[in-house]
Amino acid sequence: MPDLSQARIEAFLEMMSAERGAAGNTLTSYERDLADLHDFLTSRKVLLVQAASGDLSAYLADLSRRGFQASSQARRLSAMRQFYKFLYAEGLRTDDPTGILDAPKKGRPLPKTMSIEDVDRLLNLAAEEAKQDDGGNLGRLRLHALMELLYATGMRVSELVSLPAKVLDIKEQFLVVKGKGNKERLVPLSGAATRALAAYGHVLKATAPDTSLENRWLFPSASKEGYLPRQVFARELKALAARAGLRVSAISPHVLRHAFASHLLENGADLRVVQELLGHSDISTTQIYTHVLEERLRQLVETHHPLAKQVKRGD
């Protein structure tokens, strides 16, 4: 039986152009995708118009082996669906083999994070600069307090910059954070964060009496909200990273939040505890960090399991 695949593809593209008004780029993509499918099926001695669901599943698996991202695989599947629906509508097939195919699952990207060493470099530099007094000391003290609070608590940046001024009056080493949906959670403060907060608060109160401080925000600003915009903090953090000799593009307040969670898990914290500290209402949100747990468990087994020790001795 002659292979009429190219003629079927051309008829499909004509239909997409005439009836669906598909753009030139779309038609080019469809043609390229179907040509690649045709080549794969030919290698299996299967005609494009006669391919079964199993053949198309094998093609998707081949795309994965070739390193195609889930989004690219999904686009290829979309082209296949359109093509085989066309063949069915034209009476060239009695079924649609794509009907039972599942869309490739998009892997959830791992959160960007930082090493403990890089966080230490940032915090140490922020602390050193906070000690300088050349008239702009409040800004350096503020940045140091922001950094220590963020890494000690893992707060969202929006929660951090909108902390109330009454935080300065707390005696305990705990902070009540109001998160999404006004849900409150308790987060512990480290000694370094408590000291940085006290140093910043002392100068803030001295330079801004209660009457001008508005008695509202811990990090007051002339912004519309009255507190420090998160974009300003993000810029200051990147500038600090540049001064510390770190890659600026890889650092943001959100990355520091991820570092907080990852470093806790690396050092033995329970996933449920991290969920509570981050303010995640659903444990599934926190499970983006399970790769950290998996690595820690692997190291634990390699370090402590008797069989692992025997293997090492055998080496």
Backbone as a ProteinNet text record, in pm:
[ID]
protein_1_A
[PRIMARY]
MPDLSQARIEAFLEMMSAERGAAGNTLTSYERDLADLHDFLTSRKVLLVQAASGDLSAYLADLSRRGFQASSQARRLSAMRQFYKFLYAEGLRTDDPTGILDAPKKGRPLPKTMSIEDVDRLLNLAAEEAKQDDGGNLGRLRLHALMELLYATGMRVSELVSLPAKVLDIKEQFLVVKGKGNKERLVPLSGAATRALAAYGHVLKATAPDTSLENRWLFPSASKEGYLPRQVFARELKALAARAGLRVSAISPHVLRHAFASHLLENGADLRVVQELLGHSDISTTQIYTHVLEERLRQLVETHHPLAKQVKRGD
[TERTIARY]
85.6	0	89	64.4	146.8	125	231.7	224.6	173.9	50	-10.6	2.9	97.8	110.2	127.8	219.2	246.2	121.5	46.5	-75.7	-178.1	-188.9	-282.1	-239.7	-109.3	-59.4	-91.6	-68.5	-96.5	-244.7	-330.6	-475.3	-514.5	-453.3	-479.9	-438.4	-320.4	-271.7	-360.4	-408.7	-500.1	-628.9	-681	-802.3	-778.2	-665.8	-634.8	-623.1	-570.8	-555.9	-689.1	-764.3	-887.9	-1002.6	-1019.7	-1135.2	-1107.1	-984.8	-951.8	-874.9	-827.6	-752.7	-621.2	-558.3	-432.3	-324.3	-242.1	-134.9	-23	59.5	169.5	264	297	387.6	327.4	195.1	125.8	129.2	104.2	105.8	245.3	347.1	485.5	517.2	470	493.7	423.7	296.5	222.2	293.4	338.3	404.1	532.4	611.1	735.9	709.5	608.8	578.1	527.6	441	385.5	491	584.6	693.5	782.1	805.8	887.3	815.1	683.7	604.5	608.5	596.9	599.8	732	843.2	974.8	985.5	932.1	937.9	856.6	735.9	649.2	707.1	770.5	833.9	942.4	1015.9	1121.3	1062	933.3	864.3	780.9	795.6	721.3	570.6	529.4	388	352.5	240.7	196	131.4	156	104.4	-46.6	-118.3	-264.6	-319	-232.4	-278.5	-224.9	-157.2	-94.9	-198.8	-164.6	-251.3	-207.8	-289.4	-259.5	-123.4	-90.8	37.4	155.1	140.1	246.6	267.4	158.3	167.7	222.5	187.6	245.5	395.9	436.6	579.8	651.2	585.5	645	664.1	563.1	575.6	688.7	701.4	810.6	945.7	949.9	1073.5	1109.7	1010.3	1035.7	1098.6	1046.8	1100.5	1245.8	1274.8	1412.9	1506.2	1452.7	1533.8	1552	1490.7	1512	1410.9	1300.4	1197.3	1128.8	1109.9	1038.5	891.6	824.1	682.1	598.4	634.1	558.2	572.7	691.2	713.2	640.6	641.1	567.8	418.1	368.6	225.8	188.3	280	252.5	247	338	335.4	205.8	163.7	39.4	-79.6	-77.6	-185.9	-192.6	-77	-74.1	-128.7	-90.6	-140.4	-291.2	-342.5	-488.4	-562.3	-514.5	-579.8	-576.9	-462.7	-446	-537.1	-540	-619.9	-770	-805.9	-947	-988.9	-897.3	-923.3	-943.7	-854.8	-868.6	-1001.4	-1041.3	-1167.7	-1286.2	-1280.2	-1390	-1402.3	-1289.3	-1290	-1322.5	-1343.3	-1375.7	-1255.4	-1134.6	-1012.7	-969.3	-1034.3	-1014.8	-1149.5	-1163.1	-1289.2	-1276.5	-1157.7	-1137.4	-1036.7	-1022.5	-922.2	-823.3	-702.5	-607.3	-551.1	-576.1	-523	-619.4	-738.5	-841.8	-804	-719.9	-686.3	-546.2	-481.3	-346.2	-353.8	-268.8	-262.6	-159.3	-192.7	-97.5	23.8	144.2	265.3	255.3	293.8	287.8	405.6	373	478.3	540.8	667.8	737.9	739.8	715.9	719	864.4	901.2	1040.8	1084.8	1208.4	1261.3	1284.6	1257.1	1278.3	1425.6	1454.6	1591.4	1626.6	1749	1789.7	1934.7	1990.3	2127.6	2196.8	2327.6	2403.6	2409.9	2434.9	2449.5	2566.6	2672.1	2789.9	2756.7	2678.1	2642.5	2550.7	2459	2373.3	2458.9	2555.1	2644.9	2719.5	2764.2	2835.5	2747.1	2621.8	2527.7	2502.2	2473.9	2442	2562.6	2680.8	2800.3	2829.6	2812.4	2836.4	2732.5	2606.1	2500.7	2530	2580.1	2613.3	2729.9	2833.3	2948.7	2907.9	2826.7	2785.7	2694.8	2617.2	2527.2	2605.1	2729.8	2811.1	2869.8	2868.8	2924.7	2830.4	2888.4	2806.4	2859	2796.7	2837.7	2717.5	2613.7	2493.2	2384.2	2419.4	2316.1	2297.1	2323.7	2325.4	2189.8	2080.6	1948.9	1919.4	1959.3	1935.9	2009.7	2133.7	2212	2155.9	2116.2	2054.2	1924.7	1848.8	1722.5	1747.3	1845.5	1874.7	1921.4	2004.1	2051.1	1933.5	1843.4	1726.3	1637.5	1616.6	1536.2	1597.3	1728.5	1796.6	1786.6	1816.6	1814	1672.9	1574.3	1435.5	1390.1	1425.7	1381.1	1442.7	1571.8	1636.6	1601.8	1570.5	1535.5	1393.8	1304.2	1162.8	1107.3	1171.2	1117.8	990	967.5	846.3	841.1	720.7	703.8	748.3	803.6	855.2	743.5	621.5	508.3	475	492.3	468.4	577.5	698.6	813.4	805.2	787.5	792.2	671.7	563.7	443.6	428.1	537.2	529.9	494.8	414.3	376.6	491.2	490.9	595.5	596.1	482.1	474.2	565.3	617.7	713.9	833.5	867.7	982.7	963.6	841	813.5	804.9	817.5	803.6	924.4	899.4	1006.2	1045.8	950.8	977.4	1053.2	1113.5	1183.7	1091.8	968.2	871.1	801.4	755.7	689.5	557.7	451.9	323.9	316.2	305.6	302.5	163.3	111.9	-19.7	1.6	-40.9	-16.7	-138.8	-143.9	-254.4	-386.5	-490.6	-621.1	-623.9	-530.3	-521.3	-498	-448.2	-419.9	-288.7	-292	-173.8	-95.7	36.2	121.4	235.6	288.9	396.5	528.6	626.8	758.5	865.1	965	1070.7	1173	1231.6	1337.3	1471.6	1572	1706.7	1765.4	1871.5	1938.4	1990.3	2045.4	2098	1986.9	1870.3	1758	1707.8	1703.1	1657.8	1751.5	1882.3	1979.7	1975.1	1963.2	1955.9	1830	1719.7	1593.6	1603.3	1667	1680.8	1768.4	1879.3	1969.8	1899.4	1824.1	1748.9	1641.3	1566.9	1458.8	1509	1626.3	1682.8	1707.4	1770.3	1799.7	1672	1580.9	1455.3	1378.2	1367.4	1293.2	1362.6	1494.7	1570.5	1557.8	1549.2	1542.8	1400.6	1306.3	1166.3	1078.8	1048.9	962.5	828.4	760.5	632.9	534.5	537.5	439.9	460	587	613.2	623.3	639.8	650.9	515.4	410.2	272.2	233.1	328.2	297.6	237.6	275.5	211.7	308.8	410.2	491.8	633.8	687.2	824.3	923.1	888.8	975.8	899.1	879.6	798.8	861.9	776.4	822.4	721.5	763	673.1	587.2	583	504.2	355	275	128.6	79.9	140.2	97.9	148.7	256.9	314.7	430.4	457	570.6	660.3	776.9	878	824.9	828	784.7	878.3	820.9	903.4	1004.5	970	1064.2	1189.6	1172.6	1287.6	1379.1	1319.6	1399.6	1472.1	1402.8	1464.2	1585.4	1574.6	1687.6	1804	1772.3	1877.1	1946.9	1869.6	1926.3	2020.9	1980.6	2066	2193.8	2180.7	2299.8	2394.9	2339	2420	2489.7	2416.9	2474	2591.1	2575.8	2683.8	2807	2785.8	2898.7	2964.2	2886.1	2939.6	3006	3000	3062.1	2981.8	2850.1	2763.4	2691.6	2640.6	2569.6	2434.2	2419.3	2301.4	2173.2	2177.6	2055.6	1997.2	2079.6	2033	1978.3	1971.9	1935	1816.2	1720.2	1601.9	1545.2	1453.4	1390.6	1324.8	1264.2	1196.8	1297.7	1414.8	1519.4	1567.9	1576.2	1614.1	1509.1	1382.5	1275.7	1293.1	1324.5	1348.5	1471.5	1574.3	1695.1	1663	1579.4	1536.1	1475.9	1383.5	1315.5	1411.5	1492.4	1583.7	1686.7	1740.6	1844.3	1786.4	1662.1	1597.6	1585.5	1538.2	1519	1652.3	1753.7	1885.7	1939.7	1898.7	1951.1	1853.6	1756	1674	1534.6	1490.8	1355.9	1249.5	1134.9	1021.9	949.2	899.8	831.8	708.3	636.4	516.6	551.9	665.2	710.3	743.3	812.2	846.6	720.2	620.8	492.2	432.4	432.1	375	453.1	585.2	668.4	652.8	637.1	621.3	481.2	385.1	248.1	175.1	216.8	147.6	23.4	-90.6	-213.4	-221	-150.8	-155.7	-14.5	2.3	133.5	188.3	100	147.4	231.6	202.8	281.9	423.5	436.4	567.5	645.2	576.6	643.3	734.3	739.8	840.3	980.1	990.2	1120.8	1155.6	1074.6	1101.6	1233.3	1283.5	1413.7	1523	1505.1	1601.5	1593.2	1469.7	1450.8	1506.2	1482.7	1530.6	1682.8	1749.9	1895.1	1944.2	1878.2	1918.9	1898.9	1785.8	1761	1864.2	1900.4	2001.2	2133.9	2172.4	2297.5	2291.8	2172.4	2157.7	2177.7	2116.2	2128.5	2274	2338.2	2476.3	2569.6	2535.7	2622.4	2600.1	2472.4	2439.7	2395.5	2356.3	2305.8	2421.4	2407.5	2517.1	2562.7	2467.4	2505.4	2586.8	2549.1	2624.3	2767.7	2784.6	2919.5	2999.7	2931.4	3000.3	3050.2	2964.8	3002.7	3125.7	3127.2	3241.8	3368.3	3355.2	3472.9	3520.9	3422.5	3459.2	3533.3	3499.5	3569.3	3715.5
-119.9	0	124.7	216.6	337.4	423.7	497	585.4	722	752	879.7	983.7	962.7	1049.1	1194.7	1224.4	1363.8	1432	1360.1	1417	1445.1	1355.4	1375.9	1495.7	1508.5	1623.4	1754.1	1756.3	1877.7	1911.4	1810	1834.2	1889.2	1835.4	1882.7	2028.4	2063.9	2201.2	2297.4	2254.5	2338.3	2363.2	2258	2273.8	2371.2	2358.1	2445.5	2590.6	2611.3	2747.2	2804.1	2726.3	2776.7	2785.1	2680	2674.9	2729.9	2714	2757.9	2889.8	2932.9	3058.6	3052.1	2933.2	2916.9	3005.1	3065	3153.3	3073.5	3143.9	3079.2	3005.1	3066.1	3001	2872.7	2876.7	2758.1	2645.6	2679.7	2577.6	2517.7	2602.6	2553.5	2456.8	2491.2	2404.2	2270.9	2275.3	2151.5	2063	2125.7	2049.8	1984.2	2059.2	2006.5	1892.8	1913.2	1811.4	1682.3	1696	1576.8	1505.9	1582.5	1521.4	1438.4	1489.6	1416.2	1288.1	1298	1180.2	1078.2	1127.1	1038.4	961.6	1033	966.9	859.9	889.6	792.4	668.3	688.3	575.3	492.8	560.8	490	395.9	442.1	356.9	232.9	239.8	124.5	48.5	93	31.9	45.6	165.7	196.3	318.5	311.8	425.9	530.8	656	766.2	757.8	729.8	729	605.7	504.7	381.5	363.4	463.3	450.5	422.9	334.4	303.5	385.3	380.8	456.6	418.3	288.3	242.1	302.2	318.1	379.3	525	594.6	735.9	752.7	659.5	661.3	639.7	548.8	521.5	645.1	719.9	843.1	946	961.3	1054.8	1013	882.4	832.7	861	850.9	880.2	1027.7	1114.5	1257.8	1283	1214.2	1229.9	1184.1	1070.2	1019.8	1115.7	1184.9	1281.4	1413.7	1424.6	1544.5	1655	1625.5	1727.5	1757.9	1886.4	1926.6	1886.6	1880.5	1842.3	1937.1	2065.5	2163.4	2136.2	2095.5	2063.4	1935.1	1837.7	1713.6	1741.2	1830.6	1863.6	1930	2012.9	2076.9	1973.4	1875.8	1768.9	1687.7	1660.8	1586.2	1664.7	1795.2	1879.2	1869.8	1873.2	1859.8	1723.9	1618.8	1485.8	1478.6	1535.2	1532.8	1600	1717	1790.7	1709.5	1647.4	1573	1450.8	1372.8	1250.8	1279.1	1389.6	1432.6	1467	1529.4	1562.6	1435.3	1335.9	1210.7	1142.7	1147	1085.9	1158.6	1292.9	1373.7	1353	1326.7	1307.9	1164.2	1078.7	939.8	857.3	910.5	838.8	742.9	754.8	661.4	639.9	527.1	500.1	526.6	572.6	601.8	716.6	765.8	868	806.7	771.5	703.4	791	921.6	1011.1	1025.5	967.2	987.5	940.1	834.8	780	821.7	909.4	952.9	1061	1049.4	1149.6	1255.5	1378.1	1486.9	1465.5	1493.2	1477.9	1566.2	1511.5	1587.8	1683.3	1806.5	1906.2	1891.4	1869.9	1858.7	1992.2	1988.5	2111.7	2153.9	2276.6	2316.4	2323.9	2280.9	2289.4	2436	2471.5	2610.9	2647.3	2768.6	2818.1	2844	2810.8	2830.2	2875.3	2887.1	2931.4	2836.8	2830.9	2750.2	2823.8	2747.9	2809.2	2906.8	2872.3	2959.7	3094.2	3093.4	3219.5	3303.9	3239.1	3313.7	3377	3301.2	3356.1	3478.3	3472.9	3587.9	3710.9	3691.1	3803.1	3860.3	3771.4	3817.3	3883.3	3828	3886.4	4024.9	4038.9	4169.7	4270.7	4227.9	4317.7	4362.4	4270.6	4304	4401.9	4379.1	4468.3	4609	4617	4747.9	4820.2	4743	4804.3	4874.6	4831.9	4892.7	5027	5053.3	5178.3	5294.9	5408	5525.5	5646	5671.1	5787.9	5872.4	5865.8	5944.6	5863.7	5750.8	5669	5539.3	5541.6	5418.9	5350.7	5428	5366.7	5272	5309.7	5224.7	5092.9	5098.4	4975	4889.5	4955.6	4881.5	4816.1	4887.3	4832.9	4710.9	4720.5	4607.4	4486.9	4511.5	4401.7	4336.1	4418.2	4363.6	4284.1	4337.1	4267.5	4131	4130.1	4006.4	3901	3943.1	3848.4	3796.5	3883.2	3841.5	3743.4	3772.7	3687.8	3548.4	3541.5	3410.6	3335	3408.1	3341.6	3286.7	3347.1	3311	3251	3279.2	3230.5	3301.3	3420.4	3495	3527	3541	3597	3742.5	3792.9	3929.9	4029.6	4000.9	4090.9	4093.2	3979.6	3972.3	4047	4036.5	4098.8	4250.5	4309.2	4455	4521	4445.6	4503.8	4469.8	4430.2	4403.6	4531.3	4521.7	4641.5	4688.7	4816.5	4874.6	4815	4761.6	4705.4	4584.9	4531.2	4421.7	4462.2	4591.7	4640.5	4626.4	4610.9	4604.4	4462.6	4363.2	4225.4	4186.7	4107	4061.3	3916.4	3840.1	3699.8	3687.5	3572.4	3547.3	3476.5	3524	3473	3591.1	3567.9	3672.6	3617.7	3697	3659.3	3720.7	3636.5	3681.5	3660.8	3764.5	3754	3723.5	3604.6	3560.4	3570.6	3482	3484	3456.6	3528.1	3511.6	3556.7	3647.3	3699.3	3588.8	3474.5	3364.9	3392.7	3384.1	3414	3286.3	3300.5	3188.6	3243.2	3155.9	3192.7	3143.4	3234.4	3194.9	3236.7	3153.3	3186.7	3282.3	3366	3456.6	3404.1	3412.7	3374.9	3487.6	3456.2	3559.3	3670.9	3634.7	3735.5	3826.4	3768.1	3848.8	3942.1	3893	3975.9	4094.1	4069.4	4177	4277.9	4229.9	4320.4	4405.9	4344.9	4417.3	4524.2	4489.1	4585.6	4703	4676.2	4783.4	4876.9	4818.8	4900.3	4980.8	4918	4985.9	5100.8	5085	5191.7	5317.6	5301.2	5417.2	5471.1	5382.9	5427.4	5517.3	5476.6	5556.3	5688.7	5688.4	5811.1	5909.9	5859.4	5948.3	5978	5898.8	5920.1	5906.9	6018	6014	5948.8	5901.2	5830.9	5908.8	6043	6123.6	6111.9	6096.3	6086.3	5941.4	5851.2	5709.8	5648.2	5717.5	5674.9	5555.9	5507.6	5395.7	5277	5259.1	5153.1	5050	5094.6	5000.8	4991.3	4870.9	4849.5	4910.2	4904.6	4960.9	5069.9	5186.5	5292.6	5347.1	5396	5449.2	5551.3	5631.4	5730.5	5669.4	5537.2	5469.7	5485.1	5443.4	5452.3	5372.3	5257.6	5172.4	5224	5301.4	5352.3	5269.6	5153.2	5070.9	5044.6	4991.6	4969.8	4881.3	4929.2	4843.1	4723.5	4607.6	4486.8	4498.6	4579.7	4596.6	4670	4763.5	4837	4742.2	4658.2	4560.6	4467.7	4423.5	4332.9	4398.8	4528.8	4600	4610.8	4641	4652.5	4518.3	4409.6	4276.8	4243.4	4274.1	4246.1	4330	4454.4	4538.6	4481.2	4429.6	4365.9	4241.9	4164.3	4044.2	4079.7	4188.3	4232.3	4271.4	4341	4381.1	4259.9	4153.6	4031.2	3940.6	3980.3	3901.6	3780.9	3785	3673.9	3705.1	3600.6	3619	3682.9	3808.1	3887.7	3827.4	3773.7	3722	3602.6	3535.4	3415.1	3444	3571.7	3605	3701.1	3669.7	3752.8	3721.2	3802.7	3768.9	3631.9	3594.4	3464.5	3350.3	3370.4	3268.4	3249.6	3359.2	3348.4	3270	3289.3	3213	3063.8	3031.4	2891.4	2837.2	2922.1	2879	2844.2	2926.5	2901.1	2761.1	2728.1	2598.5	2484.3	2500.7	2394.2	2364.4	2470.4	2450.1	2385.2	2417	2350.4	2200.7	2165.4	2024.4	1951	2016.4	1954.8	1919.2	1998	1978	1902.8	1834.4	1741.5	1786.2	1903.7	1950.6	1864.1	1853	1778.8	1863.7	1797.3	1870.1	1943.9	1885	1949	2076.3	2073.5	2192.8	2304.9	2268.8	2367.5	2422.8	2336.7	2381.9	2489.8	2466.8	2562.2	2693	2684.3	2804.5	2888.5	2820.5	2893.1	2949.5	2899.6	2946.6	2882.8	2760.2	2687.7	2619.8	2642.7	2579.9	2433.4	2396.2	2259.1	2201.7	2082.7	2019	1997.3	1984.3	1960.6	2076.6	2197.7	2313.9	2301.6	2252.6	2238.3	2122.7	2031.9	1912.8	1940.8	2067.1	2100.9	2082.7	2072.9	2057.1	1910.8	1818.3	1677.3	1629.3	1697	1656.8	1673.3	1773.4	1793.2	1676	1636.8	1523.3	1395.2	1375	1253.6	1245.2	1358.1	1358.9	1332.7	1392.5	1371.3	1225.1	1166.5	1025.3	934.6	967.3	887.5	892.2	1013.5	1028.1	954.3	958.1	887.7	737.4	683.5	540.1	504	584.8	555.7	566	654.1	676.3	574	537.9	459.9	315.9	281.8	146.3	46.7	-64.6	-163.6	-213	-237.6	-287.7	-186.1	-56.3	48.9	51.6	32.3	31.6	-87.5	-201.2	-319.2	-296.9	-230.4	-200.8	-111.8	-10.7	79.8	4.2	-85.8	-161.7	-251.8	-304.3	-390.5	-315.8	-185.4	-104.7	-87.9
0	0	0	-98.2	-103.7	20.5	60.1	175.9	130.3	169.6	130.6	241	330.4	447.9	411.3	318	284.3	228.7	147.5	90.6	200.5	299.8	411.9	495.6	517.6	594.8	523.2	392.7	315.3	318.1	305.6	311.8	448.6	553.9	691.1	706.2	655.3	667.1	588.1	473.5	394.2	471.3	537	617.6	733.4	801.4	913.9	868.9	751	700	653.2	576.1	516.2	616	697.4	787	926.3	974.8	1111.4	1114.1	997.6	992.2	1066.6	1067.2	1139.8	1080.7	1166.5	1123.3	1058.2	982.3	911.3	1004.2	1117.2	1212.9	1267.9	1292	1343.7	1242.4	1117.8	1011.7	996.6	1005.3	995.1	1108.8	1229.3	1345.1	1328.4	1282.5	1260.2	1156.6	1048.9	942.2	995.3	1069.6	1124.7	1224	1311.8	1412.9	1349.5	1251.1	1185.7	1101.2	1044.3	967.5	1060.4	1181.2	1277.8	1321.1	1341.9	1377	1263.5	1141.9	1025	1018.6	1043.4	1038.3	1146.7	1265.7	1375.2	1340.1	1289.4	1255.6	1141.3	1046.2	933.7	984.3	1086.7	1144	1210	1245.9	1305.7	1202.3	1075.9	964.2	984.8	1030.6	1051.3	967.4	896.7	817	908.2	877.4	959	975.1	867	872.7	944.2	966.9	1029.7	1172.4	1225.3	1357.6	1465.4	1558	1671.8	1793.1	1895.8	2017.8	2074.4	2069.7	2121.4	2046.3	1913.7	1833.5	1873.7	1897.2	1934.1	2075.6	2164.8	2299.7	2293.9	2205.8	2189.3	2136.5	2050.7	1997.3	2108.2	2194.9	2306.6	2400	2421.5	2506.1	2441.4	2309.4	2237.1	2249.3	2244.4	2263.6	2400	2500.9	2636.2	2641.7	2576.6	2573.8	2501.8	2403.5	2328.7	2402.5	2521.3	2602.6	2581.7	2512.1	2492.5	2626.1	2654.6	2775.3	2764.4	2881.1	2882.2	2797.4	2798.2	2719.3	2569.7	2525.5	2383.9	2345.6	2437.3	2411.9	2399.6	2485.7	2482.8	2351	2297.8	2168.9	2057.6	2062.4	1961.5	1971.8	2093.9	2113.3	2058.8	2077.6	2025.4	1872.9	1808.4	1662	1619.5	1691	1661.7	1677.9	1785.1	1807.7	1692.6	1654	1545.2	1415.5	1389.8	1264.7	1259	1367.9	1365.6	1376.9	1437.4	1436.4	1292.4	1220	1079.1	997.2	1017.2	943.1	974.5	1101.1	1142.6	1078.1	1081.7	1025.3	874.6	809.6	664.3	623.9	722.7	692.5	652.3	677.4	642.4	752.5	869.4	980.1	1047.3	1112.6	1183.3	1333.8	1373.7	1515	1531.1	1652.8	1684.1	1782.9	1739.1	1827.7	1938.7	1929.5	2033.6	2150.9	2138.3	2239.4	2377.8	2385.1	2517.3	2564	2487.2	2525	2633	2732.3	2838.7	2804	2840.2	2818.7	2907.8	2857.3	2939.7	3064	3177.6	3301.1	3309.8	3339.3	3355	3492.8	3493.7	3621	3693.4	3821.3	3898.8	3919	3876.7	3888.2	4034.1	4057.5	4192.6	4228.2	4352.6	4391.7	4391	4344.4	4350.1	4496.1	4529.5	4667.8	4670.7	4790.1	4808.1	4904.5	4896.7	4991.3	5125.3	5230.6	5363.1	5362.5	5289.2	5282.2	5219.2	5112.1	5045.9	5133.9	5205.6	5298.2	5407.6	5458	5560.6	5508.7	5384	5326.5	5322.9	5285.1	5280.1	5419.4	5514.4	5649.9	5716.8	5696.3	5755.8	5698.2	5567.6	5505.4	5552.4	5561.2	5609.5	5752.4	5835.3	5974.3	5980.7	5897.8	5895.9	5852.4	5747.4	5696.6	5794.7	5873.1	5971.3	6081.8	6103.6	6208.6	6165.7	6036	5985.3	6016.6	6045.1	6078.8	6003.1	5888.6	5810	5769.6	5850.6	5821.8	5756	5695.7	5631.9	5706.4	5832.8	5912.9	5921.9	5925.6	5940.3	5824.2	5704.5	5588.5	5599	5648	5663.4	5776.8	5885.5	5996	5951	5870.3	5820.3	5732.9	5642.9	5555.1	5635.7	5737.3	5821.3	5894.1	5947.7	6017.3	5921.1	5802.4	5701.9	5668.3	5648.4	5611.3	5721.2	5844.8	5956.2	5981	5973	5994.4	5886.7	5762.7	5652.5	5662.6	5688.7	5693.9	5822.4	5929.5	6055.7	6054.9	5975.5	5981.7	5852.5	5737.6	5610.7	5570.1	5622.6	5587	5438.1	5386.3	5253.5	5260	5150.3	5153.4	5182.7	5135.6	5162.1	5311	5378.8	5522.8	5598.7	5549	5615.9	5612.8	5494.4	5484.3	5550.8	5573	5632.7	5781.4	5844.8	5988.7	6064.2	6169.4	6245.3	6334.8	6368.1	6451.5	6592.1	6636.6	6772.2	6789.3	6678.5	6685.1	6770.7	6769.7	6845.4	6996.1	7039.6	7183.9	7237	7149.3	7196.5	7281.9	7383.7	7473.1	7442	7388.6	7360.1	7227.3	7208.1	7082.4	6983.3	6978.5	6882.2	6816.7	6696.7	6620.2	6567.4	6577.1	6518.1	6378.7	6278.8	6139.9	6083.5	6019.3	5956.1	5808.1	5768.2	5631.5	5542.8	5443.9	5347.8	5418.4	5376.4	5438.6	5583	5617.9	5756.2	5858.5	5813.9	5905.4	5978.6	6110.2	6189.8	6222.1	6228.5	6268.6	6354.3	6436.1	6528.2	6470.8	6459.4	6408.6	6509.8	6531.2	6627.6	6567.1	6652	6609	6657.8	6574.9	6616.7	6701.5	6774	6851.8	6763.6	6646.4	6553.8	6503.1	6473.4	6425.3	6534.3	6658.7	6770.8	6792	6785.2	6804	6690	6566.9	6451.9	6458.6	6501.2	6514.1	6622.5	6735.7	6845.9	6805.1	6734.8	6691.1	6593.2	6500.4	6404.4	6476.1	6566.6	6638.1	6722.7	6783.6	6868.1	6785.9	6668.8	6583.9	6520.4	6484.1	6423.5	6518.8	6642.8	6740.8	6769	6762.8	6788.3	6673.8	6552.3	6434.8	6391.6	6437.6	6398.9	6522.7	6589.9	6708.3	6676.2	6780.5	6761.7	6676.2	6687.1	6613.3	6463.1	6419.8	6276.5	6229.9	6325.6	6291.9	6258	6288.4	6263.4	6348.5	6430.8	6520.6	6446.9	6322.3	6245	6191.3	6115.8	6040.1	6094.4	6094.3	6138.2	6039.1	5911.6	5808	5733.1	5797.5	5737.9	5609.9	5522.4	5394	5344.5	5248.9	5189.8	5079.3	5071.5	4968.7	4994.7	4897.6	4910.7	5030.4	5055.1	5167.2	5301	5296.4	5420.4	5471.3	5408.8	5447.7	5326.3	5353.5	5250.6	5137.2	5012.8	4901.5	4887.3	4856.5	4846.7	4733.3	4629.3	4518.4	4563.4	4658.7	4710.9	4787.6	4870.5	4944.4	4848	4742.6	4644.7	4579.8	4547	4486.3	4585.1	4711.1	4812.1	4835.2	4831.3	4848.8	4733.9	4611.6	4496.1	4501.3	4546.3	4559.7	4664.8	4772.9	4877.3	4820.9	4742.2	4682.2	4590.2	4514.5	4425.7	4506.9	4618.4	4703.6	4769.3	4787.8	4847.8	4744.7	4617.8	4512.1	4470.1	4492.8	4455	4324.2	4259.6	4132.7	4160.2	4118.3	4152.9	4098.7	3975.7	3912	3986	4068.7	4137.6	4276.8	4315.7	4453.5	4456	4541.9	4561.7	4699.5	4750.3	4878.5	4877	4764.4	4757	4762.9	4703.7	4708.4	4852.5	4927.9	5069.2	5147.9	5115.7	5180.5	5151.2	5025.7	4990.3	5062.4	5076.9	5146.6	5291.5	5354.9	5492.1	5503.9	5413	5417.4	5386.3	5281.9	5241.7	5349.1	5410.3	5512.3	5637.3	5671.5	5784.4	5758.1	5639	5605.9	5596.9	5541.9	5532.7	5670.9	5769.6	5904.4	5995.2	5934.5	6010.9	6048.2	6004.6	6039.6	5972.3	6036.6	5982.8	5878.8	5773	5665.5	5716.5	5812.5	5867	5943.6	6012.6	6085.2	5986.2	5878.2	5775.6	5711.3	5689.1	5635.6	5724.1	5854.5	5949	5948.4	5947.2	5951	5824.5	5710.6	5584.2	5566.8	5643.8	5629.4	5513.8	5474.9	5368.4	5426.5	5367.8	5416.7	5376.3	5270	5218.4	5215.9	5269	5272	5132.1	5032.4	4895.3	4845.1	4892.8	4852.4	4905.9	5027.3	5090.6	5029	4962.1	4910.1	4790.8	4745.9	4643.5	4701	4833.5	4897.6	4924.2	4876.1	4908.2	4849.3	4745.5	4691.3	4796.2	4884.8	4993.5	5090.7	5124.8	5215.1	5154.7	5025.5	4960.5	4965.9	4943.5	4947.8	5089.1	5189.2	5328	5368.1	5325.8	5358.2	5292.2	5168.6	5099.6	5175.2	5219.8	5294.2	5427.8	5492.1	5619.1	5602.1	5496.5	5471	5440.6	5354.3	5317.5	5437.4	5530.7	5646.4	5756.4	5779.4	5898.6	5874.1	5751.6	5729.4	5728.1	5800.1	5807.4	5671.1	5579.3	5447.5	5370.1	5385.1	5316.7	5366.7	5498.2	5555.8	5504.7	5487.5	5436.5	5294.1	5213.6	5075.3	5073	5162.3	5166.5	5205.9	5302.4	5345.1	5230.3	5154.8	5044	4935.3	4917.2	4818	4857.2
[MASK]
+++++++++++++++++++++++++++++++++++++++++++++++++++++++++++++++++++++++++++++++++++++++++++++++++++++++++++++++++++++++++++++++++++++++++++++++++++++++++++++++++++++++++++++++++++++++++++++++++++++++++++++++++++++++++++++++++++++++++++++++++++++++++++++++++++++++++++++++++++++++++++++++++++++++++++++++++++++++++++

